[in-house]
Amino acid sequence: MWSEALDQWGHSPLLLPPTRFSLEAVYRDMKGHPFLPLLVLLLIVSLLAGCQGRPMQEITAEKKEKRLRVGEVTATTSLEAVPWSEAPPALFQDRATRSWAEALDRSALYYRRLPPRQIFHFGPSSVSAKAMAEACTELADLARGEDWERLHSLLHQRFGLFRSVGNTEGDVLVTAYYEPLLHGSFKRSKRYYYPIYRRPPDLMESPIGADGHRSFYHQEKGKSVPYYDRKQIDGPFFSPKQPGRLANRGLELLWVDSAIDAFFLHIQGSGRVLMENGQMVRLGYDSANGRSYVAIGKILIDEGKIPREEMTMPRLRQWLLDHPEENQRLFFANPSYVFFHELQGDPVGNINVSLTPDRSIATDHRLFPRGAPAILSTTTPIFAEDGKTVTGWRPDVRWVVNQDTGGAIRGAGRVDLFVGFGEGVEHRAGVMKQANSQLYFIAPPSDTP
């Protein structure tokens, strides 16, 4: 959730320089040659002819058409069927599949809670909840038993492979999220000053509309109005003289010692709080105010405060620590607000099952089938001994399951990988912003009209 899409020129730094440097080299080598003007002219004409290929107007029109097509993606057009020969070659190198089996079991439980005939779309194909439950169970049994040959044979013979249409370039941007660790207390004090709120009783939600959205509102003077934004809820940065709209209503689950940590908890959607009495409290997403998510990292990039290529979660956190006078302005620029409840187990996603580290992904719930098995092809960081410095990136192809969503995860070109809790996960999640990735979904045969 932390990164913004890379600038398109950042992907092609050598698009223009090689031609320029080649001409300069020719000029240096041939300076003084009697036929220099003619030779240079012929060289330029040859290079230009080789670069033409198709008229620029045709290429531009094609890109515009593709951009419009991707911008109008729906649940029935977000995936396209592809043969298994297009699956990542390294797919079956991911053999630690017991955790994938665990995630599949949880998705099977989700499907069994639904009406058997409820439909899930895989592009032009549709599958019932009953068929999805059976498929997840079958795949889980093979993955748990590590029967690679049978799994390979079953997928190729009975299951379809569907690739996300991605962004305007056909790729997917992969980020990661995790369970942060905060420090808190059940009593407010000068140290533990920042509240974490439970869902307010006056927060109301409309049914999901045809566009996949729902409204979040409350009643004010007999009228339905949008629910309070972040600034209204937190007040002038938690000022005791001007408290926010939810203050003193008994809605505080607990208080934490860092406004920055509280803000990041809202973005991650779940976390753990080590209380001053030594108790560990786990918090999970309960609801939100329905306001649009605004990435404060993008604001700092646009303002020239942090270069785009340097924007990571650790870099953003350090900037906020170094510039406390800017925190209120930036936090209030993101009107989205999340409400929590205490968890007795693992964090859960939007299908109300526990998330599995390194297997559960979050996607746009309006476009992709909830709970479905999938394949993620991306790259992951290699760290130095300090656990913070990235020394390189390795190709990574893994079995995953679509079990969550997020306010910043919008469109067919976005995926967020859940990496869990523990030492090093914050830095691992914080540096992930991997463009040029691919997402594939796995579906049993269609059993609907």
Sine and cosine of phi, psi and omega as CSV:
sin_phi,cos_phi,sin_psi,cos_psi,sin_omega,cos_omega
0.00,0.00,-0.05,1.00,-0.18,-0.98
-1.00,-0.06,-0.42,0.91,-0.16,-0.99
-0.99,-0.16,0.39,-0.92,0.12,-0.99
-0.96,-0.27,0.35,-0.94,0.01,-1.00
-0.86,0.50,0.65,-0.76,-0.01,-1.00
-0.93,0.36,0.52,-0.85,0.06,-1.00
-0.87,0.50,0.66,-0.75,-0.10,-1.00
-0.87,0.49,-0.50,0.87,0.01,-1.00
-0.96,0.27,-0.35,0.94,0.02,-1.00
-0.92,0.39,-0.35,0.94,0.00,-1.00
-0.99,0.13,-0.29,0.96,-0.10,-0.99
-0.72,-0.69,0.87,0.49,-0.07,-1.00
-0.91,0.41,-0.29,0.96,-0.03,-1.00
-0.96,-0.28,0.34,0.94,-0.06,-1.00
-0.89,0.45,-0.68,0.73,-0.04,-1.00
-0.97,-0.25,-0.65,0.76,-0.11,-0.99
-0.81,0.58,-0.64,0.77,-0.04,-1.00
-0.83,0.56,-0.68,0.74,0.00,-1.00
-0.90,0.43,-0.69,0.73,-0.02,-1.00
-0.89,0.45,-0.71,0.71,-0.04,-1.00
-0.92,0.39,-0.58,0.81,0.00,-1.00
-0.90,0.43,-0.67,0.74,0.01,-1.00
-0.91,0.42,-0.63,0.77,0.02,-1.00
-0.91,0.42,-0.63,0.77,0.01,-1.00
-0.90,0.43,-0.68,0.73,0.03,-1.00
-0.86,0.50,-0.68,0.73,-0.04,-1.00
-0.88,0.47,-0.69,0.73,-0.01,-1.00
-0.89,0.45,-0.70,0.72,-0.07,-1.00
-0.94,0.35,-0.46,0.89,-0.13,-0.99
-0.94,-0.33,0.12,0.99,-0.03,-1.00
-0.85,0.53,0.78,-0.63,-0.02,-1.00
1.00,-0.06,-0.15,0.99,0.01,-1.00
-0.93,0.36,0.71,-0.71,-0.07,-1.00
-0.88,0.47,-0.45,0.90,-0.03,-1.00
-0.97,-0.26,0.37,0.93,-0.07,-1.00
-0.82,0.57,-0.78,0.62,-0.05,-1.00
-0.84,0.55,-0.70,0.72,-0.02,-1.00
-0.92,0.40,-0.69,0.73,-0.02,-1.00
-0.91,0.42,-0.68,0.73,0.01,-1.00
-0.89,0.45,-0.67,0.74,0.01,-1.00
-0.88,0.48,-0.70,0.71,0.02,-1.00
-0.89,0.45,-0.62,0.78,-0.01,-1.00
-0.90,0.43,-0.70,0.71,-0.02,-1.00
-0.89,0.45,-0.71,0.70,0.01,-1.00
-0.87,0.49,-0.65,0.76,0.00,-1.00
-0.90,0.43,-0.69,0.72,0.01,-1.00
-0.89,0.45,-0.70,0.71,-0.01,-1.00
-0.90,0.44,-0.65,0.76,0.01,-1.00
-0.90,0.44,-0.64,0.77,0.00,-1.00
-0.92,0.38,-0.46,0.89,-0.03,-1.00
-1.00,0.09,-0.26,0.97,-0.11,-0.99
-0.93,0.36,-0.85,0.53,0.01,-1.00
0.85,0.52,-0.99,0.16,0.06,-1.00
-0.84,-0.54,0.44,-0.90,0.04,-1.00
-0.85,0.52,0.61,-0.79,-0.01,-1.00
-0.85,0.53,-0.59,0.81,-0.01,-1.00
-0.87,0.49,-0.61,0.80,-0.01,-1.00
-0.93,0.37,-0.68,0.74,0.01,-1.00
-0.90,0.43,-0.70,0.71,0.00,-1.00
-0.88,0.47,-0.68,0.74,0.01,-1.00
-0.90,0.44,-0.62,0.78,0.01,-1.00
-0.90,0.43,-0.68,0.73,0.03,-1.00
-0.90,0.44,-0.64,0.77,0.00,-1.00
-0.90,0.43,-0.68,0.74,0.00,-1.00
-0.89,0.45,-0.66,0.75,0.00,-1.00
-0.92,0.39,-0.65,0.76,0.01,-1.00
-0.88,0.47,-0.68,0.73,0.02,-1.00
-0.91,0.41,-0.63,0.78,-0.02,-1.00
-0.90,0.44,-0.73,0.69,-0.02,-1.00
-0.92,0.39,-0.59,0.81,0.00,-1.00
-0.92,0.39,-0.30,0.95,-0.01,-1.00
-0.95,-0.31,0.40,0.92,-0.04,-1.00
-0.90,0.43,0.63,-0.78,0.06,-1.00
-0.81,-0.59,-0.01,-1.00,0.00,-1.00
-0.89,0.46,-0.43,0.90,-0.02,-1.00
-1.00,-0.08,-0.08,1.00,0.01,-1.00
-0.84,-0.55,0.03,1.00,-0.06,-1.00
-0.96,0.26,-0.34,0.94,-0.02,-1.00
-0.81,-0.58,0.58,-0.81,0.06,-1.00
-0.82,-0.57,0.69,-0.72,-0.01,-1.00
-0.92,0.38,0.70,-0.71,0.05,-1.00
-0.70,-0.72,0.45,-0.89,0.04,-1.00
-0.95,0.32,0.40,-0.92,0.00,-1.00
-0.90,0.45,-0.32,0.95,0.05,-1.00
-0.90,0.43,-0.31,0.95,0.02,-1.00
-1.00,-0.02,-0.01,1.00,0.06,-1.00
-0.91,0.42,0.51,-0.86,0.01,-1.00
-0.81,0.58,0.77,-0.64,-0.03,-1.00
-0.84,0.54,-0.49,0.87,-0.06,-1.00
-1.00,0.07,0.16,0.99,-0.12,-0.99
-0.81,0.58,-0.76,0.65,-0.10,-1.00
-0.99,0.14,0.15,0.99,0.17,-0.99
-0.98,0.18,-0.30,0.95,0.07,-1.00
-0.99,0.14,1.00,-0.04,-0.10,-0.99
-0.94,-0.34,0.09,1.00,0.09,-1.00
-1.00,0.03,0.88,0.48,-0.21,-0.98
-1.00,-0.03,0.10,1.00,0.06,-1.00
-0.89,0.45,-0.59,0.81,0.04,-1.00
-0.94,0.33,-0.53,0.85,0.08,-1.00
-0.92,0.40,-0.64,0.77,0.04,-1.00
-0.87,0.49,-0.65,0.76,0.03,-1.00
-0.88,0.48,-0.69,0.72,0.02,-1.00
-0.91,0.41,-0.63,0.78,0.03,-1.00
-0.90,0.44,-0.64,0.77,0.04,-1.00
-0.86,0.52,-0.64,0.77,-0.01,-1.00
-0.93,0.36,-0.59,0.81,0.07,-1.00
-0.93,0.38,-0.61,0.79,0.05,-1.00
-0.87,0.50,-0.63,0.78,0.05,-1.00
-0.89,0.46,-0.66,0.75,0.04,-1.00
-0.87,0.50,-0.73,0.68,-0.03,-1.00
-0.90,0.43,-0.56,0.83,-0.03,-1.00
-0.95,0.30,-0.30,0.95,0.06,-1.00
-0.98,0.19,-0.25,0.97,-0.11,-0.99
-1.00,-0.08,0.29,-0.96,0.16,-0.99
-0.85,0.53,0.74,-0.67,-0.10,-1.00
-0.81,0.59,-0.51,0.86,-0.08,-1.00
-1.00,-0.08,0.10,0.99,0.04,-1.00
-0.88,0.48,0.67,-0.74,-0.16,-0.99
-0.99,-0.13,0.63,-0.77,0.13,-0.99
-0.83,-0.56,0.73,-0.68,-0.08,-1.00
-0.99,-0.12,0.74,-0.67,0.17,-0.99
-0.87,-0.49,0.99,0.15,-0.10,-0.99
0.88,0.48,-0.78,-0.62,-0.02,-1.00
-0.96,0.26,-0.21,0.98,-0.02,-1.00
-1.00,-0.08,0.49,-0.87,0.03,-1.00
-0.74,-0.68,0.59,-0.81,-0.09,-1.00
-0.70,-0.72,0.61,-0.80,-0.01,-1.00
-0.99,0.16,0.33,-0.94,0.06,-1.00
-0.88,0.47,-0.59,0.81,0.02,-1.00
-0.88,0.48,-0.72,0.69,0.00,-1.00
-0.91,0.41,-0.58,0.81,0.01,-1.00
-0.92,0.38,-0.64,0.77,0.03,-1.00
-0.88,0.47,-0.71,0.71,0.00,-1.00
-0.91,0.41,-0.64,0.77,-0.01,-1.00
-0.91,0.42,-0.70,0.71,-0.01,-1.00
-0.89,0.46,-0.64,0.77,0.02,-1.00
-0.91,0.41,-0.67,0.74,-0.01,-1.00
-0.91,0.43,-0.71,0.70,0.02,-1.00
-0.91,0.41,-0.61,0.79,0.00,-1.00
-0.89,0.45,-0.65,0.76,0.00,-1.00
-0.88,0.47,-0.68,0.73,0.01,-1.00
-0.94,0.35,-0.65,0.76,-0.01,-1.00
-0.92,0.40,-0.63,0.78,0.00,-1.00
-0.92,0.39,-0.61,0.79,0.02,-1.00
-0.99,0.13,-0.07,1.00,0.01,-1.00
0.80,0.59,0.66,0.75,0.04,-1.00
-1.00,-0.02,1.00,0.09,-0.13,-0.99
-0.91,0.41,-0.66,0.75,-0.05,-1.00
-0.90,0.43,-0.70,0.71,0.00,-1.00
-0.93,0.38,-0.61,0.79,0.03,-1.00
-0.90,0.44,-0.71,0.70,0.02,-1.00
-0.87,0.49,-0.72,0.69,-0.04,-1.00
-0.91,0.42,-0.69,0.73,-0.02,-1.00
-0.89,0.46,-0.72,0.70,-0.03,-1.00
-0.87,0.49,-0.72,0.69,-0.06,-1.00
-0.95,0.33,-0.52,0.86,-0.08,-1.00
-1.00,0.03,-0.59,0.81,-0.16,-0.99
-0.88,-0.47,-0.42,0.91,-0.11,-0.99
-0.98,-0.22,0.52,-0.85,0.07,-1.00
-0.99,-0.11,0.45,-0.89,0.04,-1.00
-0.91,-0.41,0.76,-0.65,-0.06,-1.00
-0.77,-0.64,0.80,-0.60,-0.05,-1.00
-0.98,-0.20,0.66,-0.75,0.07,-1.00
-0.91,0.42,0.66,-0.75,0.04,-1.00
-0.93,0.36,-0.28,0.96,0.12,-0.99
0.94,0.34,-0.42,-0.91,-0.01,-1.00
-1.00,0.03,-0.32,-0.95,-0.06,-1.00
-0.91,0.42,-0.35,0.94,0.05,-1.00
-0.99,-0.14,0.01,1.00,-0.01,-1.00
1.00,0.09,0.15,0.99,-0.02,-1.00
-0.96,-0.28,0.11,-0.99,0.02,-1.00
-0.83,-0.56,0.67,-0.74,0.10,-1.00
-0.99,-0.10,0.81,-0.58,-0.05,-1.00
-0.93,-0.36,0.81,-0.58,0.16,-0.99
-0.88,-0.48,-0.06,-1.00,-0.01,-1.00
-0.63,-0.78,0.44,-0.90,0.08,-1.00
-0.70,-0.71,0.22,-0.97,-0.19,-0.98
-0.43,-0.90,0.03,-1.00,0.11,-0.99
-0.99,-0.10,0.95,-0.32,0.04,-1.00
-0.97,0.25,0.34,-0.94,0.08,-1.00
-0.95,-0.31,0.84,-0.54,0.03,-1.00
-0.91,-0.42,0.17,-0.99,0.05,-1.00
-0.84,-0.54,0.76,-0.65,-0.12,-0.99
-0.49,-0.87,-0.09,-1.00,0.00,-1.00
-0.47,-0.88,0.40,-0.92,0.08,-1.00
-0.99,0.13,-0.12,0.99,0.02,-1.00
-0.86,-0.52,0.65,-0.76,0.02,-1.00
-0.97,0.23,0.62,-0.79,0.03,-1.00
-0.46,-0.89,0.00,-1.00,0.02,-1.00
-0.89,0.46,-0.53,0.85,0.02,-1.00
-0.99,0.14,-0.78,0.62,-0.03,-1.00
-1.00,-0.09,1.00,0.00,-0.26,-0.97
-0.91,-0.41,-0.33,0.94,-0.18,-0.98
-0.97,-0.25,0.85,-0.52,-0.13,-0.99
-0.99,0.17,0.53,-0.85,0.23,-0.97
-0.92,-0.38,0.88,-0.48,-0.14,-0.99
-1.00,-0.10,0.57,-0.82,0.21,-0.98
-0.99,0.13,0.16,-0.99,-0.01,-1.00
-0.90,0.44,0.80,-0.60,0.01,-1.00
-0.95,0.31,0.59,-0.81,-0.02,-1.00
-0.93,0.37,-0.34,0.94,-0.01,-1.00
-1.00,0.00,0.03,1.00,0.05,-1.00
-0.98,0.21,0.84,-0.54,-0.04,-1.00
-0.86,-0.51,0.52,-0.86,-0.02,-1.00
-0.82,-0.57,0.67,-0.75,0.10,-0.99
-1.00,0.10,0.31,-0.95,0.11,-0.99
-0.88,0.48,0.43,-0.90,0.03,-1.00
-0.91,0.41,0.77,-0.63,-0.02,-1.00
-0.99,0.11,-0.01,-1.00,0.00,-1.00
-0.89,0.45,-0.43,0.90,0.01,-1.00
-1.00,0.07,0.08,1.00,0.02,-1.00
1.00,0.10,0.05,1.00,-0.02,-1.00
-0.97,-0.23,0.35,-0.94,0.16,-0.99
-0.69,-0.72,0.41,-0.91,-0.01,-1.00
-0.99,-0.14,0.56,-0.83,0.07,-1.00
-0.88,-0.47,0.83,-0.56,-0.15,-0.99
-0.49,-0.87,0.09,-1.00,0.14,-0.99
-0.57,-0.82,0.21,-0.98,-0.04,-1.00
-1.00,-0.03,0.75,-0.66,0.03,-1.00
-0.65,-0.76,0.92,-0.39,-0.04,-1.00
0.83,0.56,0.66,0.75,0.06,-1.00
0.98,0.18,0.07,1.00,0.00,-1.00
-0.88,-0.48,0.50,-0.86,0.08,-1.00
-1.00,0.08,0.86,-0.50,-0.01,-1.00
-0.79,-0.61,0.45,-0.89,0.02,-1.00
-0.81,0.58,0.57,-0.82,-0.04,-1.00
-0.93,0.37,0.38,-0.93,-0.07,-1.00
-0.79,0.61,0.58,-0.81,0.07,-1.00
-1.00,0.01,0.00,-1.00,-0.08,-1.00
-0.85,0.53,-0.69,0.72,-0.04,-1.00
-0.89,0.45,-0.65,0.76,0.01,-1.00
-0.93,0.36,-0.56,0.83,-0.02,-1.00
-0.96,0.27,-0.71,0.70,-0.07,-1.00
-1.00,0.06,-0.22,0.98,-0.04,-1.00
0.95,0.31,-0.10,-1.00,0.02,-1.00
-0.92,0.39,0.95,0.32,0.00,-1.00
0.86,0.51,0.80,0.60,0.10,-1.00
0.89,0.45,0.58,0.82,-0.01,-1.00
-0.95,0.32,0.79,-0.62,0.03,-1.00
-0.92,0.38,-0.38,0.93,0.00,-1.00
-0.98,0.17,-0.45,0.89,0.02,-1.00
-0.73,-0.68,0.95,0.31,-0.08,-1.00
-0.91,0.42,0.39,-0.92,0.01,-1.00
-0.96,0.29,0.08,-1.00,-0.11,-0.99
-0.92,0.40,-0.36,0.93,-0.03,-1.00
-0.98,-0.21,-0.07,1.00,-0.04,-1.00
-0.92,0.39,0.53,-0.85,0.09,-1.00
0.88,0.47,0.49,0.87,0.06,-1.00
-0.91,-0.42,0.16,0.99,0.01,-1.00
0.95,0.30,0.39,0.92,-0.05,-1.00
-0.99,-0.12,-0.04,1.00,-0.05,-1.00
-0.97,0.24,0.86,-0.50,0.13,-0.99
-0.94,0.33,-0.69,0.72,-0.01,-1.00
-0.18,-0.98,0.05,-1.00,0.04,-1.00
-0.84,-0.54,0.57,-0.82,0.03,-1.00
-0.87,-0.49,0.21,-0.98,-0.14,-0.99
-1.00,-0.10,0.09,1.00,-0.06,-1.00
-0.60,-0.80,0.84,-0.55,0.08,-1.00
-0.92,0.39,-0.53,0.85,0.02,-1.00
-0.92,0.40,-0.72,0.69,0.01,-1.00
-0.89,0.46,-0.63,0.78,0.02,-1.00
-0.89,0.45,-0.66,0.75,0.01,-1.00
-0.90,0.43,-0.69,0.72,0.01,-1.00
-0.92,0.39,-0.54,0.84,0.06,-1.00
-0.87,0.50,-0.63,0.78,0.03,-1.00
-0.88,0.48,-0.60,0.80,-0.04,-1.00
-0.97,0.24,-0.63,0.78,-0.01,-1.00
-0.96,0.28,-0.54,0.84,0.06,-1.00
1.00,0.00,-0.18,0.98,0.07,-1.00
-0.34,-0.94,0.28,-0.96,0.01,-1.00
0.00,-1.00,0.03,-1.00,0.04,-1.00
-0.85,-0.53,0.61,-0.80,-0.01,-1.00
-0.84,-0.54,0.87,-0.49,0.08,-1.00
-1.00,0.09,0.93,-0.37,-0.08,-1.00
-0.98,0.19,0.34,-0.94,-0.05,-1.00
-0.92,0.40,-0.31,0.95,0.05,-1.00
-1.00,0.01,0.08,1.00,0.03,-1.00
1.00,-0.07,-0.14,0.99,0.01,-1.00
-0.96,0.27,0.59,-0.81,0.08,-1.00
-0.97,-0.25,0.85,-0.53,0.01,-1.00
-0.93,-0.36,0.75,-0.66,0.04,-1.00
-0.97,-0.22,0.75,-0.66,-0.02,-1.00
-0.92,-0.40,0.63,-0.78,0.03,-1.00
-0.76,-0.65,0.40,-0.92,0.03,-1.00
-0.87,0.50,0.74,-0.67,0.06,-1.00
-0.90,-0.43,-0.67,0.74,0.03,-1.00
-0.18,-0.98,-0.06,-1.00,0.02,-1.00
-0.57,-0.82,0.15,-0.99,-0.03,-1.00
-1.00,0.07,-0.06,1.00,0.07,-1.00
0.99,0.13,0.02,1.00,0.02,-1.00
-0.98,0.20,0.43,-0.90,-0.03,-1.00
-0.92,0.39,0.63,-0.78,0.04,-1.00
-0.98,0.19,0.74,-0.67,0.05,-1.00
-0.86,-0.51,0.82,-0.57,-0.03,-1.00
-0.98,0.18,0.90,-0.43,0.00,-1.00
-0.95,0.32,-0.38,0.92,0.08,-1.00
-0.89,0.46,-0.62,0.78,0.03,-1.00
-0.92,0.40,-0.59,0.81,0.04,-1.00
-0.87,0.49,-0.72,0.70,-0.01,-1.00
-0.92,0.39,-0.56,0.83,0.07,-1.00
-0.91,0.41,-0.74,0.67,-0.02,-1.00
-0.89,0.45,-0.52,0.86,0.00,-1.00
-1.00,0.09,-0.04,1.00,0.01,-1.00
0.97,0.24,0.29,0.96,-0.02,-1.00
-0.99,0.17,-0.58,0.82,0.04,-1.00
-0.72,-0.69,0.81,-0.59,0.04,-1.00
-0.87,0.49,0.59,-0.81,-0.03,-1.00
-0.81,0.59,-0.68,0.74,-0.07,-1.00
-0.94,0.34,-0.25,0.97,0.00,-1.00
-0.99,-0.16,-0.09,1.00,-0.12,-0.99
-0.96,0.28,0.95,-0.32,0.13,-0.99
-0.70,-0.72,0.17,-0.99,0.02,-1.00
-0.89,0.45,-0.72,0.69,0.05,-1.00
-0.86,0.50,-0.61,0.79,0.01,-1.00
-0.92,0.39,-0.66,0.75,0.02,-1.00
-0.91,0.42,-0.70,0.71,0.01,-1.00
-0.86,0.51,-0.70,0.71,-0.03,-1.00
-0.91,0.42,-0.61,0.79,0.02,-1.00
-0.89,0.45,-0.66,0.75,0.02,-1.00
-0.91,0.42,-0.62,0.78,0.05,-1.00
-0.91,0.42,-0.59,0.81,-0.02,-1.00
-0.98,0.20,-0.30,0.95,-0.07,-1.00
-0.75,-0.66,0.90,0.43,-0.04,-1.00
-0.87,0.49,-0.44,0.90,-0.01,-1.00
-0.93,0.37,-0.26,0.97,-0.01,-1.00
-0.99,-0.12,-0.19,0.98,-0.14,-0.99
-0.87,0.50,-0.73,0.68,-0.05,-1.00
-0.87,0.50,-0.72,0.70,-0.01,-1.00
-0.86,0.51,-0.72,0.70,-0.06,-1.00
-0.94,0.33,-0.70,0.72,-0.01,-1.00
-0.88,0.48,-0.68,0.73,-0.02,-1.00
-0.95,0.31,-0.29,0.96,0.07,-1.00
-0.93,0.36,-0.33,0.94,0.07,-1.00
-0.97,-0.23,0.98,-0.17,-0.08,-1.00
-0.95,0.31,-0.24,0.97,-0.03,-1.00
-0.91,0.41,0.65,-0.76,-0.03,-1.00
-0.64,-0.77,0.67,-0.75,-0.07,-1.00
-0.91,-0.41,0.62,-0.79,0.05,-1.00
-0.93,-0.38,0.54,-0.84,-0.16,-0.99
-0.83,-0.55,0.27,-0.96,0.18,-0.98
-0.66,-0.75,0.35,-0.94,-0.03,-1.00
-0.98,0.22,0.71,-0.70,0.00,-1.00
-0.99,-0.17,0.57,-0.82,0.10,-0.99
-0.98,-0.17,-0.15,0.99,0.00,-1.00
-0.65,-0.76,-0.55,-0.84,-0.03,-1.00
-0.96,0.29,0.34,-0.94,0.08,-1.00
-0.89,0.45,0.53,-0.85,-0.03,-1.00
-0.90,-0.43,0.42,-0.91,0.02,-1.00
-0.99,-0.16,-0.30,-0.95,-0.10,-1.00
-0.98,0.20,-0.06,1.00,0.10,-0.99
-0.97,-0.26,0.21,0.98,0.11,-0.99
0.89,0.47,0.63,0.77,0.18,-0.98
-0.78,-0.63,0.39,-0.92,-0.02,-1.00
-0.90,0.44,0.63,-0.78,0.04,-1.00
-0.99,0.15,0.52,-0.85,0.01,-1.00
-0.93,-0.37,0.88,-0.48,-0.01,-1.00
-0.82,0.58,0.69,-0.72,0.05,-1.00
0.93,0.36,0.09,1.00,0.05,-1.00
-0.82,-0.57,-0.55,0.83,-0.02,-1.00
-0.99,0.12,0.69,-0.73,0.06,-1.00
-0.83,-0.55,0.38,-0.93,0.10,-0.99
-0.92,-0.40,0.73,-0.68,0.04,-1.00
-0.70,-0.72,-0.01,-1.00,0.07,-1.00
-0.95,0.31,0.93,-0.37,-0.10,-1.00
-0.91,0.41,-0.28,0.96,0.01,-1.00
-0.98,0.19,-0.31,0.95,-0.16,-0.99
-0.93,-0.37,-0.53,0.85,-0.14,-0.99
-0.89,-0.46,0.50,-0.87,-0.06,-1.00
-0.92,0.39,0.85,-0.53,0.00,-1.00
-0.90,0.44,0.65,-0.76,0.08,-1.00
0.98,0.18,-0.07,1.00,-0.14,-0.99
-0.97,0.23,0.56,-0.83,0.11,-0.99
-0.94,0.34,0.50,-0.86,-0.08,-1.00
-0.45,-0.89,0.09,-1.00,0.04,-1.00
-0.77,-0.64,0.76,-0.65,0.01,-1.00
-0.90,-0.43,0.82,-0.57,0.03,-1.00
-0.90,-0.43,0.92,-0.40,-0.07,-1.00
-0.48,-0.88,-0.39,-0.92,0.13,-0.99
-0.73,-0.68,0.50,-0.87,0.00,-1.00
-0.80,-0.60,0.42,-0.91,-0.12,-0.99
-0.97,0.25,0.50,-0.87,0.18,-0.98
-0.94,-0.34,0.83,-0.56,-0.08,-1.00
-0.97,-0.23,0.46,-0.89,0.13,-0.99
-0.96,0.28,0.00,-1.00,-0.05,-1.00
-0.89,0.46,-0.42,0.91,0.00,-1.00
-0.96,0.29,-0.15,0.99,0.03,-1.00
0.96,0.28,0.11,0.99,-0.05,-1.00
-0.82,-0.57,-0.53,0.85,-0.06,-1.00
-1.00,0.07,0.84,-0.55,0.01,-1.00
-0.99,0.12,0.85,-0.53,-0.01,-1.00
-0.98,-0.21,-0.20,0.98,0.01,-1.00
0.10,-1.00,-0.05,-1.00,-0.01,-1.00
-0.72,-0.70,0.64,-0.77,0.00,-1.00
-0.89,-0.45,0.59,-0.81,0.09,-1.00
-0.86,0.51,0.60,-0.80,-0.06,-1.00
-0.60,-0.80,0.88,-0.48,0.08,-1.00
-0.84,-0.54,0.83,-0.56,-0.08,-1.00
-0.62,-0.79,0.43,-0.90,0.13,-0.99
-0.98,0.19,0.74,-0.67,-0.01,-1.00
-0.68,-0.73,0.09,-1.00,0.04,-1.00
-0.66,-0.75,0.68,-0.73,-0.08,-1.00
-0.99,0.10,0.99,-0.13,-0.15,-0.99
-0.79,-0.62,0.20,0.98,-0.04,-1.00
-0.42,-0.91,0.12,-0.99,0.06,-1.00
-0.56,-0.83,-0.05,-1.00,-0.01,-1.00
-0.24,-0.97,0.45,-0.89,-0.04,-1.00
-0.89,0.46,-0.47,0.88,-0.01,-1.00
-1.00,-0.10,-0.06,1.00,-0.05,-1.00
-0.99,-0.11,1.00,-0.04,-0.08,-1.00
-0.76,-0.65,0.66,-0.75,0.04,-1.00
1.00,-0.08,0.22,-0.98,-0.04,-1.00
-0.98,0.20,-0.10,1.00,-0.05,-1.00
-0.96,-0.29,0.44,0.90,-0.03,-1.00
-0.72,-0.70,0.71,-0.71,0.08,-1.00
-0.63,-0.77,0.66,-0.75,0.07,-1.00
-0.86,-0.50,0.84,-0.55,-0.03,-1.00
-0.99,-0.13,0.80,-0.59,0.03,-1.00
-0.99,0.15,0.84,-0.54,-0.05,-1.00
-0.93,-0.36,0.07,1.00,0.18,-0.98
1.00,0.03,-0.50,-0.87,-0.10,-0.99
-0.76,-0.65,0.55,-0.84,0.09,-1.00
0.68,-0.73,-0.02,-1.00,-0.05,-1.00
-0.90,0.43,0.76,-0.65,0.08,-1.00
1.00,0.01,-0.25,0.97,-0.09,-1.00
-0.93,0.36,-0.52,0.85,0.00,-1.00
-0.89,0.46,-0.69,0.72,0.01,-1.00
-0.94,0.33,-0.60,0.80,0.03,-1.00
-0.89,0.46,-0.73,0.68,0.01,-1.00
-0.93,0.37,-0.60,0.80,-0.11,-0.99
-0.92,0.39,-0.45,0.89,-0.05,-1.00
-0.99,-0.12,-0.11,0.99,-0.04,-1.00
-0.97,0.25,0.89,-0.45,0.16,-0.99
-0.39,-0.92,0.92,0.40,-0.20,-0.98
-1.00,-0.07,0.98,-0.21,0.10,-0.99
-0.97,0.23,0.05,-1.00,0.02,-1.00
0.88,0.48,0.46,0.89,0.07,-1.00
-0.99,-0.12,0.12,-0.99,0.00,-1.00
-0.69,-0.73,0.55,-0.83,0.04,-1.00
-0.80,-0.60,0.78,-0.63,0.02,-1.00
-0.83,-0.55,0.60,-0.80,0.10,-1.00
-0.93,-0.37,0.50,-0.87,-0.01,-1.00
-0.92,-0.38,0.78,-0.63,-0.07,-1.00
-0.70,-0.71,0.63,-0.78,0.13,-0.99
-0.95,0.32,0.15,-0.99,0.02,-1.00
-0.86,0.52,0.56,-0.83,0.02,-1.00
-0.89,0.45,0.71,-0.71,0.01,-1.00
-0.82,-0.57,0.38,0.93,0.00,-1.00
-0.86,-0.52,0.40,-0.92,0.00,-1.00
-0.89,0.46,0.00,0.00,0.00,0.00
